[in-house]
Amino acid sequence: MLTYDFMLNAFAASAIVAVVAGIVGYFLVLRGQTFAGHALSHVGFAGATGAVLLGIPAIWGLVGFTLIAGLGMGVLGERISGRDVAIGVVLSLSIGLGVLFLHFYTAYATQVTALLFGNVLGVNRQTLWTLLGLAIVSLAGLALIARPLLFASLQPELAEAKGVSLQLVSLLFLAIVALTVAECAQIVGVLLVFTLMVGPAAAAGRWTTHLGRGVALAAALALAEAWAGIALAYHTDWPTSFWITALSAGVYFASLVPLRKMRPA
């Protein structure tokens, strides 16, 4: 399996994306903003298809649209909370725009399928370096805001009283989430971003309440699921995204099982 260059690229790309997704996803789950990741992925679909129509690499359209949407959500702050209907309409509009762009340029139907469901086996060296660059920017940004982000996530009222700008923290964090969503889309597609960003982080949060161990476990779970998914896809010829999604769901359901045994009466 490892004698093929495309498999080596797939393992390298999935490692980069999985680690970033696990770490950023942990904070996303901690802040209760998992729906934001889902929303950004749908918005990114319109950006990616629009970029393809203009002859620009899809990943840059995906990054551009998700980043703009993430910054917009950060500016709105708490005003977008609870507005599921409005956000749902925006998501539908984004998918509709993507379909419209496809109508004008149908030659890229195969590429759009990859955008929707991922195609990690098609990652080339240029895309690999792009993913690495985005990962460095995402993790560096998260490291810079980690302390105020944690403070604002756990005790927002006290953080604001201490002078922490909740809106600025939210804006910067959602910008980082947007970059991570764009990376995840290269592996599992825009429709399955939850697989790497939410599943491992949610499972890690149930297995440990310690911040450091939780972040490390989320990254490790995402990496294990991505690598195992690629290996299973190679041996079964089933879609990689299916295996990664199935493993992510399996790990999460396993985390729901209580670890402590009942004490005898």
C-alpha positions in Angstrom: 0.0 0.0 0.0 2.8 2.4 0.9 4.7 1.8 -2.3 2.3 4.2 -4.2 3.0 7.9 -4.2 -0.7 8.8 -4.1 -1.2 6.7 -1.0 1.7 8.4 0.7 0.2 11.8 -0.2 -3.2 10.7 1.2 -1.7 9.6 4.5 0.3 12.8 4.8 -2.6 15.1 3.9 -5.0 13.3 6.2 -2.5 13.5 9.1 -2.2 17.2 8.7 -5.9 17.8 8.4 -6.9 15.4 11.1 -4.6 16.9 13.8 -5.8 20.4 13.1 -9.4 19.3 12.9 -9.2 17.5 16.2 -7.6 20.4 18.0 -9.8 23.1 16.6 -12.9 20.9 16.9 -12.3 20.4 20.6 -12.7 24.1 21.2 -15.6 24.2 18.8 -17.4 21.5 20.8 -16.4 23.2 24.1 -18.0 26.5 23.0 -21.1 24.8 21.7 -20.6 26.1 18.1 -20.6 22.9 16.2 -23.4 24.2 13.9 -21.0 27.0 12.8 -18.7 24.4 11.4 -21.5 22.8 9.5 -22.7 26.2 8.2 -19.2 27.2 7.0 -18.8 24.0 5.0 -22.0 24.7 3.1 -21.0 28.3 2.4 -17.6 27.0 1.2 -19.2 24.9 -1.4 -20.5 27.9 -3.2 -17.0 29.5 -3.0 -15.3 26.4 -4.4 -17.7 25.9 -7.3 -17.5 29.6 -8.1 -13.7 29.4 -8.1 -13.8 26.5 -10.5 -16.1 28.5 -12.8 -13.6 31.3 -12.9 -10.6 28.9 -13.5 -9.2 29.4 -9.9 -8.2 26.3 -7.8 -11.3 25.2 -5.8 -9.4 25.2 -2.5 -8.8 29.0 -2.7 -12.5 29.7 -3.4 -13.3 27.4 -0.5 -10.9 29.2 1.8 -12.0 32.7 0.7 -15.8 32.1 1.2 -15.5 30.2 4.5 -13.1 32.9 5.9 -15.5 35.7 4.9 -18.4 33.8 6.4 -16.5 33.0 9.6 -15.5 36.6 10.1 -19.1 37.6 9.5 -20.4 35.2 12.1 -17.7 36.5 14.5 -18.9 40.1 14.0 -22.5 39.1 14.6 -21.5 37.3 17.8 -24.4 36.4 20.0 -26.9 37.9 17.6 -26.8 34.7 15.5 -27.5 32.5 18.4 -30.8 30.6 18.2 -31.5 31.8 14.6 -31.5 28.3 13.1 -34.1 29.2 10.5 -32.1 32.1 9.2 -28.9 30.2 9.1 -30.6 27.2 7.4 -31.9 29.5 4.7 -28.3 30.8 4.1 -27.0 27.2 3.9 -29.7 26.3 1.3 -28.8 29.5 -0.7 -25.2 28.5 -0.6 -25.9 25.1 -2.0 -28.2 26.7 -4.6 -25.5 29.0 -5.7 -23.1 26.1 -6.1 -25.7 24.3 -8.3 -26.1 27.5 -10.4 -22.3 27.7 -10.9 -22.3 24.0 -12.0 -25.1 24.8 -14.5 -22.8 27.2 -16.2 -19.8 24.9 -16.3 -20.7 21.3 -16.1 -17.3 20.0 -17.2 -16.3 19.9 -13.5 -19.0 17.6 -12.3 -16.4 15.1 -11.1 -14.5 17.7 -9.2 -17.6 18.9 -7.5 -18.4 15.4 -6.4 -15.0 15.4 -4.7 -15.8 18.7 -3.0 -19.1 17.3 -1.6 -17.7 13.9 -0.5 -13.9 14.3 -0.5 -11.2 12.7 -2.4 -8.1 12.3 -0.3 -6.6 9.8 -2.8 -6.4 12.6 -5.3 -4.3 15.0 -3.2 -1.1 16.0 -5.1 2.1 17.5 -3.7 1.0 21.1 -4.4 -2.2 20.6 -2.4 -0.2 18.9 0.3 2.0 21.9 0.8 -1.1 24.2 0.7 -2.7 22.1 3.5 0.5 22.3 5.5 0.6 26.1 5.2 -3.1 26.4 6.2 -2.5 24.1 9.2 0.4 26.1 10.4 -1.6 29.3 10.2 -4.6 27.7 12.0 -2.6 26.2 14.8 -0.4 29.4 15.3 -3.6 31.5 15.4 -5.2 29.1 17.9 -2.1 29.2 20.1 -2.1 33.0 20.2 -5.7 33.2 21.4 -5.9 30.0 23.4 -5.9 31.6 26.9 -8.6 34.3 26.2 -10.5 31.8 24.1 -10.7 29.3 27.0 -11.5 32.0 29.5 -14.3 33.4 27.2 -15.6 29.8 26.6 -15.9 28.7 30.2 -16.7 32.0 32.0 -17.8 34.6 29.4 -19.3 37.1 31.9 -16.2 37.1 34.1 -13.9 37.2 31.0 -15.8 40.3 29.7 -15.6 41.9 33.2 -11.8 41.3 33.1 -11.5 43.2 29.8 -11.6 40.3 27.3 -13.4 41.2 24.1 -15.8 38.4 23.5 -16.6 39.6 20.0 -12.9 39.8 19.0 -12.2 36.3 20.4 -15.2 34.9 18.6 -14.2 36.6 15.4 -10.7 35.2 15.5 -11.7 31.8 16.5 -14.3 31.5 13.8 -11.8 32.6 11.2 -9.6 29.7 12.4 -12.6 27.4 12.2 -13.2 28.6 8.6 -9.6 27.6 7.6 -10.0 24.2 9.3 -13.3 23.6 7.5 -11.6 24.4 4.1 -8.9 21.8 5.0 -11.3 19.1 6.1 -13.3 19.5 2.8 -10.2 18.3 0.9 -10.4 15.0 2.9 -14.0 14.2 3.6 -15.9 16.8 1.6 -18.1 19.8 2.6 -21.0 17.5 3.6 -19.0 15.4 6.0 -16.9 18.1 7.9 -18.5 16.9 11.1 -16.7 13.6 10.7 -13.3 15.0 11.6 -14.1 18.3 13.4 -16.9 17.2 15.8 -16.9 13.4 16.2 -13.4 12.9 17.7 -13.6 16.1 19.8 -17.0 15.1 21.2 -15.7 11.6 22.1 -12.6 13.0 23.7 -14.7 15.4 25.8 -16.7 12.4 27.2 -13.6 10.4 28.0 -11.7 13.2 29.8 -12.4 16.6 31.3 -8.8 17.7 31.4 -8.1 20.3 28.8 -4.6 19.2 27.7 -5.5 15.5 27.6 -8.8 16.3 25.8 -7.1 18.2 23.0 -4.4 15.6 22.5 -7.0 12.8 22.6 -9.2 14.6 20.0 -6.3 15.0 17.7 -5.2 11.4 18.2 -8.7 10.0 17.5 -9.1 12.1 14.4 -5.7 10.9 13.1 -6.4 7.3 13.8 -9.8 7.4 12.1 -8.4 9.1 9.0 -5.5 6.7 8.7 -7.6 3.6 9.4 -10.2 4.9 6.9 -7.7 5.2 4.1 -6.3 1.7 4.9 -9.8 0.2 4.9 -10.7 1.9 1.6 -7.5 0.6 0.0 -8.3 -3.0 1.0 -12.1 -2.9 0.3 -12.3 -0.4 -2.6 -15.1 1.4 -0.7 -15.1 5.2 -0.4 -12.6 6.6 2.0 -15.1 9.2 3.3 -17.5 6.4 4.2 -14.9 4.6 6.3 -13.7 7.7 8.1 -17.3 8.7 8.8 -18.2 5.2 10.0 -15.1 5.0 12.3 -15.9 8.5 13.7 -19.5 7.5 14.5 -18.3 4.2 16.0 -15.8 5.9 18.3 -18.4 8.5 19.4 -21.0 5.9 20.2 -18.4 3.9 22.1 -17.7 7.1 24.2 -21.4 7.0 25.3 -20.9 3.7 27.1 -20.1 4.3 30.8 -16.6 3.3 31.7 -17.2 2.8 35.4 -18.7 -0.4 36.6 -21.7 -0.4 38.9 -20.7 -1.0 42.5 -22.3 -4.0 44.2 -25.0 -3.1 46.7 
